[in-house]
Amino acid sequence: MSPNIPPDLQVLKFPLRMLRFVGLWGDRRELVRYASVVLCMSVVLIIPKAALGSGKAGFDSFARNTAELIFFTEVCVSIGIFASRRGSFERLVEVLRETVLMYEDVELLGEIAAFNRKMERFSKSYAAWIGFWVVLYLGIPMIFTCVKVVFPGEGDRGDFMLIAELQFYWLDIRHNLLDYAIYLVFCSMAIFCSSYQSTLKGAVILVSIQYGTKLFELVAMSIDRLGNVKEGIARKNQLREIVNLHKLAFQYTKHLEDTVCFMMINQILNCILIWCLMMFYVSTNFGPNAVCVIILFAVLMGEMIAYCVNGSKLAETAAAVGHAVYRYPWYNEPTAMQKDMQLIIERAQKPTGITAAKFYFVNIERLGLVVQASYSYYLILKKRF
């Protein structure tokens, strides 16, 4: 918590607490905490999946194993990218705090405080949403297997229901109850590590994007209120402050882009691969074993929709600043103020938003293209296998 900012104006509180818990915020020597998270996932899930495979024959089993491998690897890679871009994120936080301190209007400060509370609730709701899927993801296979063990069918020698499809080293996790219990313990630990990273990734990216949207919204509100300021020096000074706030909003967006652009390309490419493989598996194995795959699909779909919707909203709100200037009777102001207004318009005309490795913007249109590409590859797999 920054000592220079009142508690109700503190920004990014929940994401920063999550980052600090795993050593990605504060003392860089604490990074060993995050290394332990990656180690747990690697030993329990990633290495067995990559080296030993699914432990079953058939392309459908291979498809599920590969989709899950990409899913669990993707979240580690994304947070690893974030760790490598930590300097950009730290500058983002500094710019955001500096911007908050520049506001003096009581109504706008109240707007910021209310938005901070909203983001705190959003972050916790997002964590609860991930937690809900984790409970289902872990609970359904356990319940299904318990029922199978307690109430076995006549001559029933079917496999236990696995959380993740893999050959867990030398253990017979599909038929031996003790081996299955050992697998459950370690796999649950790895899933909790994965879910924490998923929550962390979503909370940091989504809340940061929404703060960027709010900065542009506050600039537009300030422009709309400019006519209420007394003409002369006071209005001129207020406009200069608005110009500076608009500049800071663009700096914030630049640091946000530098922080997440490679995370976004990683997300989009892996979504295409995972979705087509998961659709293939579910279409050929619709039943209890498909439940865990459907849950992963739902989590990934929810993430992608949230990123694209918020990316579109950021771009629209940034452009709305220019519309606010057009609504204001700037032509009645002195020449010096008209030049300041022109500067805001020129900035607002530049495309603003988050991109995937600077190739294309992450927005609703991109979501449609990702879904279309995934379905096309699924049809190819379906026809081939």
C-alpha positions as CSV (number, residue, x, y, z in Angstrom):
1,M,0.0,0.0,0.0
2,S,1.3,3.4,-1.0
3,P,1.6,5.7,2.1
4,N,0.9,8.8,0.0
5,I,-2.6,7.7,-1.1
6,P,-5.6,7.5,1.2
7,P,-7.0,4.0,1.7
8,D,-10.1,4.6,-0.4
9,L,-8.0,5.8,-3.3
10,Q,-5.6,2.8,-3.3
11,V,-5.6,1.1,-6.7
12,L,-5.2,-2.5,-7.9
13,K,-5.4,-3.7,-4.3
14,F,-6.5,-7.3,-4.8
15,P,-4.2,-8.0,-7.8
16,L,-1.2,-6.6,-6.0
17,R,-2.0,-8.7,-2.9
18,M,-2.1,-11.8,-5.1
19,L,1.1,-10.9,-6.8
20,R,2.9,-10.3,-3.5
21,F,1.7,-13.7,-2.1
22,V,3.7,-15.5,-4.9
23,G,6.6,-13.2,-4.8
24,L,5.8,-11.2,-8.0
25,W,5.4,-7.9,-6.2
26,G,7.7,-6.3,-3.7
27,D,11.1,-7.9,-2.9
28,R,12.4,-9.6,-6.0
29,R,14.1,-12.2,-3.8
30,E,10.7,-13.6,-3.0
31,L,10.4,-14.8,-6.6
32,V,11.3,-18.3,-5.3
33,R,7.7,-18.6,-4.2
34,Y,6.5,-18.5,-7.7
35,A,9.3,-20.9,-8.8
36,S,7.8,-23.4,-6.3
37,V,4.4,-23.1,-7.9
38,V,5.8,-23.8,-11.3
39,L,7.9,-26.7,-10.0
40,C,4.8,-28.3,-8.5
41,M,2.8,-28.1,-11.7
42,S,5.8,-29.3,-13.7
43,V,6.5,-32.4,-11.6
44,V,2.8,-33.4,-11.2
45,L,1.2,-32.4,-14.6
46,I,3.5,-31.0,-17.3
47,I,6.4,-33.5,-17.2
48,P,4.2,-36.6,-17.0
49,K,2.0,-35.4,-19.8
50,A,4.8,-34.4,-22.0
51,A,7.1,-37.3,-21.4
52,L,4.8,-40.2,-20.6
53,G,1.6,-39.2,-22.5
54,S,-1.9,-40.1,-21.6
55,G,-1.3,-43.8,-20.9
56,K,-4.1,-44.8,-23.3
57,A,-4.2,-45.6,-27.0
58,G,-6.2,-43.7,-29.5
59,F,-6.1,-40.2,-31.1
60,D,-9.0,-39.0,-28.9
61,S,-6.9,-39.7,-25.7
62,F,-3.9,-38.0,-27.4
63,A,-6.1,-35.0,-28.2
64,R,-7.2,-34.6,-24.6
65,N,-3.7,-35.1,-23.2
66,T,-2.3,-32.5,-25.6
67,A,-5.1,-30.0,-24.9
68,E,-4.6,-30.3,-21.2
69,L,-0.9,-30.0,-21.5
70,I,-1.2,-26.8,-23.5
71,F,-3.8,-25.5,-21.0
72,F,-1.6,-26.0,-18.0
73,T,1.6,-24.9,-19.7
74,E,-0.1,-21.8,-21.1
75,V,-0.9,-20.3,-17.7
76,C,2.7,-20.9,-16.5
77,V,4.1,-19.3,-19.7
78,S,1.7,-16.3,-19.3
79,I,2.7,-15.6,-15.7
80,G,6.4,-16.1,-16.7
81,I,5.9,-13.5,-19.5
82,F,4.4,-11.2,-16.9
83,A,7.4,-11.7,-14.6
84,S,9.7,-10.8,-17.4
85,R,7.6,-7.6,-18.1
86,R,7.4,-6.7,-14.5
87,G,9.2,-3.4,-15.0
88,S,6.4,-2.2,-17.4
89,F,3.8,-3.2,-14.8
90,E,5.6,-1.4,-12.0
91,R,5.6,1.8,-14.2
92,L,1.9,1.2,-14.9
93,V,1.2,1.2,-11.2
94,E,3.3,4.4,-10.7
95,V,1.4,6.2,-13.5
96,L,-2.0,5.1,-12.1
97,R,-1.1,6.4,-8.6
98,E,0.3,9.6,-10.0
99,T,-3.0,10.2,-12.0
100,V,-5.2,9.5,-8.9
101,L,-3.2,12.1,-6.9
102,M,-3.7,14.8,-9.6
103,Y,-7.5,14.8,-9.2
104,E,-8.8,17.5,-6.7
105,D,-12.5,17.6,-7.6
106,V,-14.5,16.0,-4.8
107,E,-17.0,14.4,-7.2
108,L,-14.3,12.9,-9.3
109,L,-12.4,11.6,-6.3
110,G,-15.7,10.0,-5.1
111,E,-16.0,8.4,-8.6
112,I,-12.4,7.0,-8.2
113,A,-13.1,5.7,-4.7
114,A,-16.4,4.0,-5.9
115,F,-14.5,2.5,-8.8
116,N,-11.8,1.1,-6.5
117,R,-14.5,-0.6,-4.5
118,K,-16.1,-2.0,-7.6
119,M,-12.7,-3.4,-8.8
120,E,-12.2,-5.0,-5.4
121,R,-15.6,-6.7,-5.7
122,F,-14.9,-7.7,-9.3
123,S,-11.5,-9.3,-8.4
124,K,-13.0,-11.3,-5.6
125,S,-15.9,-12.4,-7.8
126,Y,-13.5,-13.5,-10.5
127,A,-11.6,-15.5,-7.9
128,A,-14.9,-17.1,-6.7
129,W,-15.8,-17.9,-10.4
130,I,-12.5,-19.7,-10.8
131,G,-13.0,-21.4,-7.5
132,F,-16.4,-22.7,-8.5
133,W,-14.9,-24.4,-11.6
134,V,-12.1,-25.8,-9.5
135,V,-14.6,-27.4,-7.1
136,L,-16.4,-29.0,-10.0
137,Y,-13.2,-30.0,-11.7
138,L,-11.8,-31.8,-8.7
139,G,-15.1,-32.9,-7.1
140,I,-16.8,-34.7,-10.0
141,P,-14.1,-37.2,-10.7
142,M,-13.8,-38.0,-7.0
143,I,-17.5,-38.5,-6.6
144,F,-17.8,-40.6,-9.7
145,T,-14.9,-42.8,-8.7
146,C,-16.2,-43.2,-5.1
147,V,-19.6,-44.3,-6.4
148,K,-17.8,-46.8,-8.8
149,V,-15.8,-48.2,-5.9
150,V,-18.7,-48.4,-3.3
151,F,-21.3,-49.6,-5.8
152,P,-19.4,-51.6,-8.4
153,G,-21.4,-53.1,-11.3
154,E,-21.3,-56.8,-12.0
155,G,-18.0,-57.5,-13.7
156,D,-17.1,-53.8,-13.6
157,R,-13.4,-53.4,-14.4
158,G,-13.7,-49.9,-16.0
159,D,-11.2,-47.2,-15.4
160,F,-11.4,-44.7,-12.5
161,M,-12.4,-41.2,-13.6
162,L,-9.2,-39.0,-13.8
163,I,-8.9,-35.3,-13.1
164,A,-6.3,-35.0,-15.9
165,E,-5.6,-37.6,-18.5
166,L,-2.0,-38.8,-18.0
167,Q,0.3,-41.6,-17.1
168,F,1.3,-40.7,-13.5
169,Y,4.8,-42.2,-13.5
170,W,4.7,-45.9,-12.4
171,L,1.4,-45.7,-10.5
172,D,-1.7,-47.6,-11.8
173,I,-4.1,-44.7,-11.2
174,R,-6.9,-46.2,-13.3
175,H,-7.5,-49.4,-11.4
176,N,-5.5,-49.3,-8.0
177,L,-7.4,-47.3,-5.3
178,L,-4.2,-46.5,-3.3
179,D,-2.4,-45.3,-6.4
180,Y,-5.5,-43.3,-7.4
181,A,-5.6,-41.6,-3.9
182,I,-1.9,-40.6,-4.2
183,Y,-2.6,-39.2,-7.6
184,L,-5.6,-37.2,-6.3
185,V,-3.5,-35.6,-3.6
186,F,-0.7,-34.5,-5.8
187,C,-3.0,-33.6,-8.8
188,S,-5.2,-31.5,-6.5
189,M,-2.1,-29.5,-5.3
190,A,-1.1,-28.9,-8.9
191,I,-4.6,-27.9,-9.9
192,F,-4.7,-25.4,-7.0
193,C,-1.4,-23.9,-8.3
194,S,-2.8,-23.7,-11.8
195,S,-6.1,-22.1,-10.6
196,Y,-4.2,-19.5,-8.5
197,Q,-2.2,-18.5,-11.6
198,S,-5.4,-18.4,-13.7
199,T,-7.0,-16.1,-11.1
200,L,-3.9,-14.0,-10.9
201,K,-3.6,-13.6,-14.6
202,G,-7.3,-12.7,-15.1
203,A,-7.4,-10.3,-12.1
204,V,-4.2,-8.4,-13.1
205,I,-5.1,-8.1,-16.8
206,L,-8.8,-7.4,-16.5
207,V,-8.6,-5.0,-13.6
208,S,-5.7,-3.2,-15.3
209,I,-7.7,-2.8,-18.5
210,Q,-10.7,-1.5,-16.6
211,Y,-8.6,1.1,-14.8
212,G,-7.3,2.2,-18.2
213,T,-10.9,2.5,-19.4
214,K,-11.7,4.5,-16.2
215,L,-8.9,7.0,-16.8
216,F,-10.2,7.9,-20.2
217,E,-13.7,8.1,-18.8
218,L,-12.6,10.5,-16.1
219,V,-10.9,12.7,-18.8
220,A,-14.1,12.8,-20.8
221,M,-16.0,13.7,-17.6
222,S,-13.5,16.5,-16.9
223,I,-14.0,17.9,-20.4
224,D,-17.8,17.8,-20.0
225,R,-17.5,19.8,-16.7
226,L,-15.0,22.3,-18.1
227,G,-17.8,24.7,-19.0
228,N,-18.7,25.0,-15.2
229,V,-15.2,26.4,-14.5
230,K,-15.0,30.2,-14.4
231,E,-13.7,31.7,-17.6
232,G,-10.1,33.0,-17.7
233,I,-7.0,31.7,-15.8
234,A,-9.0,29.1,-13.8
235,R,-10.5,27.5,-17.0
236,K,-7.1,27.6,-18.8
237,N,-5.4,25.9,-15.9
238,Q,-8.1,23.3,-15.7
239,L,-7.7,22.6,-19.4
240,R,-3.9,22.2,-19.0
241,E,-4.6,19.7,-16.2
242,I,-7.0,17.8,-18.4
243,V,-4.3,17.7,-21.2
244,N,-1.8,16.3,-18.7
245,L,-4.4,13.7,-17.4
246,H,-5.0,12.6,-21.0
247,K,-1.3,12.2,-21.5
248,L,-1.0,10.1,-18.4
249,A,-3.9,7.9,-19.6
250,F,-2.0,7.2,-22.8
251,Q,1.2,6.5,-20.8
252,Y,-0.8,4.1,-18.7
253,T,-2.2,2.3,-21.8
254,K,1.3,2.1,-23.3
255,H,2.7,0.4,-20.1
256,L,-0.4,-1.9,-20.1
257,E,0.3,-2.8,-23.7
258,D,4.0,-3.5,-22.9
259,T,2.9,-5.7,-20.0
260,V,0.3,-7.9,-21.6
261,C,0.8,-7.9,-25.4
262,F,2.9,-11.1,-25.4
263,M,0.5,-12.7,-22.9
264,M,-2.3,-12.0,-25.3
265,I,-0.7,-13.6,-28.3
266,N,0.1,-16.6,-26.1
267,Q,-3.5,-16.7,-25.0
268,I,-5.0,-16.5,-28.5
269,L,-2.8,-19.0,-30.2
270,N,-3.2,-21.5,-27.4
271,C,-7.0,-21.0,-27.3
272,I,-7.2,-21.9,-31.0
273,L,-5.2,-25.1,-30.4
274,I,-7.0,-26.1,-27.1
275,W,-10.5,-25.4,-28.3
276,C,-10.2,-27.5,-31.5
277,L,-8.7,-30.4,-29.6
278,M,-11.2,-30.2,-26.8
279,M,-14.1,-30.0,-29.3
280,F,-12.7,-33.1,-31.0
281,Y,-12.4,-35.0,-27.7
282,V,-15.9,-34.1,-26.5
283,S,-17.5,-35.0,-29.9
284,T,-16.0,-38.5,-29.8
285,N,-16.2,-39.2,-26.0
286,F,-19.3,-37.5,-24.8
287,G,-19.8,-38.9,-21.3
288,P,-18.5,-38.6,-17.8
289,N,-14.9,-38.4,-18.9
290,A,-15.7,-35.3,-21.0
291,V,-16.9,-33.3,-18.0
292,C,-13.4,-32.2,-17.0
293,V,-12.6,-31.2,-20.6
294,I,-15.8,-29.2,-20.8
295,I,-14.9,-27.3,-17.6
296,L,-11.4,-26.3,-18.9
297,F,-13.1,-25.2,-22.1
298,A,-15.6,-23.1,-20.2
299,V,-12.8,-21.4,-18.2
300,L,-10.8,-20.7,-21.3
301,M,-13.8,-19.4,-23.1
302,G,-14.7,-17.1,-20.2
303,E,-11.2,-15.7,-20.1
304,M,-11.2,-15.0,-23.8
305,I,-14.6,-13.3,-23.8
306,A,-13.6,-11.1,-20.8
307,Y,-10.3,-10.0,-22.4
308,C,-12.0,-9.2,-25.8
309,V,-15.0,-7.4,-24.3
310,N,-12.8,-5.2,-22.0
311,G,-10.3,-4.6,-24.8
312,S,-13.2,-3.3,-27.0
313,K,-14.5,-1.1,-24.2
314,L,-11.0,0.4,-23.6
315,A,-10.7,1.4,-27.3
316,E,-14.3,2.9,-27.4
317,T,-13.7,4.9,-24.2
318,A,-10.4,6.3,-25.4
319,A,-12.1,7.4,-28.6
320,A,-15.0,8.9,-26.6
321,V,-12.6,11.6,-25.2
322,G,-12.4,13.1,-28.7
323,H,-16.2,13.0,-28.9
324,A,-16.3,14.9,-25.6
325,V,-14.1,17.7,-27.1
326,Y,-16.3,17.9,-30.1
327,R,-19.3,18.4,-27.9
328,Y,-17.6,21.2,-26.0
329,P,-17.9,24.7,-27.6
330,W,-14.2,25.0,-28.0
331,Y,-14.5,27.5,-30.8
332,N,-15.6,30.1,-28.1
333,E,-12.3,29.7,-26.2
334,P,-9.1,31.7,-26.7
335,T,-6.6,30.5,-29.3
336,A,-4.2,29.0,-26.7
337,M,-7.0,26.9,-25.3
338,Q,-8.1,25.8,-28.8
339,K,-4.6,24.5,-29.4
340,D,-4.8,22.4,-26.2
341,M,-8.1,21.1,-27.4
342,Q,-6.6,20.2,-30.7
343,L,-3.8,18.3,-29.0
344,I,-6.4,16.2,-27.1
345,I,-8.3,15.5,-30.4
346,E,-5.1,14.4,-32.2
347,R,-4.3,12.0,-29.4
348,A,-7.8,10.6,-29.3
349,Q,-7.7,9.8,-33.0
350,K,-4.8,7.4,-32.5
351,P,-6.0,3.7,-32.2
352,T,-5.8,2.8,-28.5
353,G,-6.2,-0.6,-26.9
354,I,-4.3,-3.8,-26.1
355,T,-2.8,-5.9,-28.8
356,A,-1.6,-9.5,-29.3
357,A,2.2,-8.9,-29.7
358,K,1.3,-5.7,-31.6
359,F,-0.1,-7.7,-34.5
360,Y,-3.8,-6.9,-34.0
361,F,-6.1,-5.5,-31.3
362,V,-7.8,-7.8,-28.8
363,N,-11.5,-7.0,-29.2
364,I,-14.9,-8.6,-29.9
365,E,-14.1,-9.0,-33.6
366,R,-10.9,-10.9,-32.7
367,L,-12.9,-13.2,-30.5
368,G,-15.1,-14.1,-33.5
369,L,-12.1,-14.9,-35.6
370,V,-10.5,-17.1,-32.9
371,V,-13.8,-19.1,-32.5
372,Q,-14.0,-19.4,-36.3
373,A,-10.4,-20.6,-36.6
374,S,-10.8,-23.1,-33.8
375,Y,-14.0,-24.6,-35.4
376,S,-12.3,-24.8,-38.8
377,Y,-9.4,-26.8,-37.3
378,Y,-11.8,-29.0,-35.4
379,L,-13.6,-29.9,-38.7
380,I,-10.3,-30.8,-40.2
381,L,-9.5,-33.1,-37.3
382,K,-13.0,-34.6,-37.3
383,K,-12.7,-35.4,-41.0
384,R,-9.1,-36.8,-40.7
385,F,-9.7,-39.0,-37.6
